[in-house]
Amino acid sequence: MDKTKEKIDEFCKYLLIDKKYSNNTITSYHTDLMKYYEFNKNKNINNITKKDIKDYISYLKKQNLNDKSISRNISSIRAFYKFLLVEKYITNNPMLDISLPKVKKSLPDTLSIEEVDKLLDIKLNNHYDYRNKAILELMYATGIRASEVVNLKVNDIDLDMALLRTIGKGNKERIVPLGDYACKFLKEYIFNYRAYLLKKEQTDYLFLNNHGKKLTRQGLFKIIKKIGQEKDLTFSPHTLRHSFASHLLQNGADLISIQQMLGHSDVSTTQIYTHISNEQLKKNYQDFHPHGK
C-alpha cells in the first residue's frame, strides 16, 4: 500500500488535534490500522476493493477475535477511509455497505455495596496504603476513568468545596462532587503521606509511584489487581465506575445527573444502568418473594 503508513500517521494526528481524542483511543486506532496495513501492504491504497475488505474481515474472524473486537477494527478502518476521502487521497470508498457484526450488549460488571465495603476496608500501615485507599475511595465516589485518575493534579481537587475537576473523553472538562469519605482520605494522603513518595523532582500530579513520578495506567491496574487478589474480588477500574453509577441509580439518583457525573455525551449511554437496576430488582424479587421462583 503506497505511502499508507504516512496516511495512517496523518490520520492519527487529525484525531489528536482536530477530534481531541485521548492518547489511548488514538493508540487503539493506530494498532487496528497497522494490522490492516500489514494485511494489504502489497496493494496500493487506491486499488483496495470491497472484496479485499471482506477478505480482511474473514482473516480477523480466523484469528478468533470476538464480534466486539472485529466491530472495533471495522470502525477504525471506516473512519480512516472517510478521512482519506475528505482529504481527496482516494476517490472511491471500499468501506461503503460494509456492515458491522451484531454485538450482543452485555450488562457491565458491578460490585455489590457489601463488596465495595470489603474492598475499601484497607489496613493503613504506610504511605502506599494511604495512597491506595485515597485512589479507591476517589474512584468509587466519583466514577472517574482510570486515565482520568492518573492525570489528576493536586490542584484539581478542591477539598473545601468537596469538588473534583477532570478532563474526560474529547478533552471535555467536568466537575464532580466528592463524598465525605473520599475527602477525608484524600486530605490524609495529600497533607500527610504524598510527601513520602516525592523524590528530588517536584510534580503536580496527585498520585505518584515509588519513583516519585506520575502513576501510570499500568501501575494503577497492578495496584487494583493486587488489592483484588487480597480481597478475593475480581474487578477493574471500570467496575468501580459501573458500581458508582449503578448504586446511585438504585438509591434514587436521576439519570441526567449520573450522565453528567460520568461525562457521557449522550444519555442513551447512561441508560445501560437502568438495565442493571432492573436486573437487581428481578433478583431481589426472586430471592425474597415467597412465590418468586
C-alpha positions in Angstrom: 0.0 0.0 0.0 1.7 3.1 -1.3 2.6 5.6 1.5 -0.2 4.2 3.6 1.9 4.4 6.8 2.2 8.2 6.3 -1.5 8.4 5.8 -2.2 6.5 9.0 0.1 8.8 10.9 -1.6 11.8 9.4 -5.0 10.4 10.4 -3.8 9.9 13.9 -2.6 13.5 14.1 -6.1 14.5 12.9 -7.7 12.5 15.7 -5.4 14.2 18.2 -5.6 17.8 17.0 -9.0 18.1 15.4 -11.0 15.5 17.2 -9.1 15.8 20.5 -9.2 12.1 21.1 -7.3 10.7 24.1 -3.9 9.1 23.6 -5.3 5.7 24.5 -8.1 6.0 21.8 -5.6 7.1 19.2 -3.3 4.2 20.1 -6.2 1.8 19.6 -6.9 3.3 16.1 -3.3 3.1 15.2 -3.0 -0.6 16.2 -6.1 -1.5 14.2 -4.9 0.3 11.1 -1.3 -1.0 11.2 -2.8 -4.5 11.4 -4.9 -3.7 8.3 -1.8 -2.2 6.6 0.2 -5.4 7.2 -2.5 -7.5 5.6 -2.7 -5.3 2.4 0.8 -3.9 2.3 1.5 -5.2 -1.2 -1.5 -3.3 -2.6 -1.9 0.4 -3.5 -4.5 2.1 -1.2 -6.4 3.4 -4.3 -6.8 -0.2 -5.6 -8.3 -1.8 -2.5 -11.7 -3.2 -3.3 -14.7 -4.3 -1.3 -13.6 -7.9 -1.7 -10.2 -7.0 -0.1 -12.1 -5.6 2.9 -14.3 -8.7 3.2 -11.2 -10.9 2.9 -9.6 -8.9 5.8 -12.7 -9.4 7.9 -12.6 -13.1 7.2 -9.0 -13.1 8.3 -9.9 -11.3 11.6 -12.5 -14.0 12.3 -9.9 -16.7 11.7 -7.8 -15.0 14.4 -10.6 -15.9 16.9 -11.4 -12.3 17.6 -14.8 -11.8 19.1 -17.5 -9.7 17.4 -16.8 -6.7 19.5 -13.1 -6.6 18.5 -13.9 -7.2 14.9 -16.5 -4.4 15.0 -13.9 -2.0 16.5 -11.4 -2.9 13.8 -14.0 -2.2 11.1 -15.0 1.1 12.7 -11.3 2.2 12.7 -10.9 1.3 9.0 -14.2 3.0 8.1 -13.1 6.2 9.9 -9.7 6.1 8.1 -11.3 5.8 4.7 -13.7 8.7 5.4 -10.7 10.8 6.3 -8.9 9.7 3.1 -12.0 10.6 1.0 -12.4 14.1 2.6 -8.7 14.8 2.1 -9.0 13.6 -1.5 -6.4 10.9 -1.2 -8.8 8.4 -2.7 -11.8 8.8 -5.0 -13.7 5.6 -4.0 -14.6 4.3 -0.6 -14.4 0.4 -0.4 -16.0 0.5 3.1 -19.4 1.6 1.7 -22.1 -1.1 2.6 -19.6 -3.0 4.8 -21.7 -3.7 7.9 -20.6 -4.2 11.4 -21.2 -7.6 13.1 -24.1 -7.6 15.6 -22.6 -7.3 19.0 -24.6 -8.6 21.9 -24.9 -6.0 24.5 -23.9 -7.3 27.9 -24.5 -5.7 31.2 -21.3 -4.2 32.7 -19.8 -5.9 35.8 -20.6 -4.2 39.1 -19.7 -4.8 42.7 -22.4 -5.0 45.4 -22.4 -2.4 48.2 -21.1 -5.2 50.5 -18.3 -6.0 48.1 -17.3 -2.3 47.8 -17.2 -2.1 51.6 -14.9 -5.2 51.7 -12.7 -3.7 49.0 -12.4 -0.3 50.8 -11.5 -1.9 54.1 -7.8 -1.4 53.7 -5.3 -1.7 56.6 -3.4 1.6 56.7 0.2 0.9 57.6 2.3 3.1 55.3 2.2 5.8 52.6 1.4 3.3 49.9 -1.7 2.1 51.8 -2.9 5.7 52.2 -2.3 6.4 48.5 -4.2 3.2 47.5 -7.1 4.0 50.0 -7.4 7.5 48.6 -7.4 6.2 45.0 -10.2 3.6 45.6 -12.3 6.0 47.7 -12.0 8.6 45.0 -12.9 6.2 42.2 -15.9 4.8 43.9 -17.0 8.3 45.0 -16.8 9.9 41.5 -16.8 7.1 38.9 -13.9 8.7 37.0 -12.0 6.6 34.5 -8.5 5.1 35.0 -7.0 7.6 32.6 -8.6 10.5 34.5 -7.3 9.2 37.8 -3.7 9.1 36.7 -3.9 12.5 35.1 -5.3 14.3 38.1 -3.2 17.1 39.6 -3.3 18.2 43.2 -5.0 21.5 42.2 -7.8 19.5 40.5 -9.1 18.6 44.0 -11.0 21.3 46.0 -11.3 19.8 49.5 -13.1 22.9 50.9 -15.8 22.7 48.2 -15.7 18.9 48.0 -15.3 19.0 44.2 -13.1 17.4 41.6 -12.2 18.8 38.2 -11.3 16.3 35.5 -10.7 16.2 31.7 -12.6 13.3 30.1 -13.0 12.0 26.6 -13.0 14.5 23.8 -11.0 16.8 26.1 -14.2 17.8 27.9 -13.9 19.2 31.4 -16.4 18.3 34.1 -16.9 18.9 37.8 -17.8 16.0 40.0 -18.8 16.2 43.7 -16.7 14.4 46.3 -18.2 12.5 49.2 -17.0 12.7 52.9 -15.0 9.5 52.8 -13.2 10.5 49.6 -12.4 14.0 51.1 -11.2 12.5 54.3 -8.7 10.1 52.8 -7.6 12.5 50.0 -6.8 15.0 52.8 -4.8 12.4 54.7 -2.9 11.4 51.6 -2.2 14.9 50.3 -1.1 16.5 53.5 0.5 13.6 55.4 1.7 10.9 53.1 2.2 12.2 49.5 5.5 13.8 50.5 6.9 10.4 51.3 6.5 9.5 47.6 8.1 12.6 46.2 11.8 12.4 45.2 14.2 15.1 44.1 11.9 16.3 41.3 8.7 18.1 42.2 5.5 17.2 40.3 1.9 18.4 40.4 0.4 15.0 39.7 -1.8 13.8 42.5 -1.0 10.1 42.6 2.7 9.0 42.5 4.6 5.8 42.1 7.5 4.6 44.2 9.9 6.6 41.9 8.1 9.8 42.7 6.7 10.1 39.2 3.1 10.2 37.9 1.3 6.9 38.4 0.7 5.2 35.1 -2.4 3.3 34.0 -0.4 0.1 34.1 0.7 0.9 37.6 -2.9 1.6 38.6 -4.1 -1.7 37.2 -1.4 -3.5 39.1 -2.4 -1.9 42.4 -6.1 -2.8 41.8 -5.2 -6.4 40.7 -3.1 -6.9 43.9 -5.8 -5.5 46.2 -8.5 -7.6 44.4 -6.5 -10.7 45.0 -6.0 -9.9 48.7 -9.8 -9.3 49.0 -10.8 -12.3 46.8 -12.6 -9.8 44.4 -12.3 -9.6 40.7 -12.7 -6.1 39.5 -11.2 -3.4 37.3 -11.2 0.5 37.4 -14.2 0.3 35.1 -16.0 -2.0 37.5 -15.8 0.8 40.2 -17.1 3.3 37.6 -20.1 1.0 36.8 -20.7 0.3 40.5 -20.7 4.1 41.2 -23.4 4.7 38.6 -25.4 1.6 39.5 -25.5 2.3 43.2 -26.5 6.0 42.6 -29.4 4.8 40.4 -30.5 2.2 42.9 -30.7 4.8 45.6 -32.8 7.3 43.6 -30.4 9.5 41.6 -31.8 10.7 38.3 -30.2 9.6 35.0 -29.3 13.1 33.8 -27.2 13.7 37.0 -25.4 10.4 36.6 -24.8 11.2 32.9 -23.2 14.5 33.8 -21.0 13.0 36.5 -19.8 10.2 34.2 -19.2 12.6 31.4 -21.3 10.7 28.9 -22.1 12.9 25.8 -25.4 11.0 25.3 -27.9 9.9 28.0 -28.5 6.7 26.0 -25.0 5.5 27.1 -26.0 6.0 30.7 -29.3 4.1 30.3 -27.4 0.8 30.5 -27.5 1.3 34.3 -31.3 1.2 34.3 -31.0 -2.4 33.0 -28.6 -3.2 35.8 -31.1 -1.8 38.3 -34.0 -3.8 36.7 -31.9 -7.0 36.9 -31.3 -6.3 40.6 -35.0 -5.8 41.1 -35.7 -9.1 39.4 -33.1 -10.9 41.5 -34.5 -9.4 44.8 -38.0 -10.4 43.8 -36.9 -14.0 43.0 -34.8 -14.2 46.2 -37.3 -12.7 48.6 -40.8 -13.2 47.3 -42.5 -16.4 48.6 -43.6 -17.3 45.0 -40.7 -15.6 43.3 -39.1 -18.8 42.0 
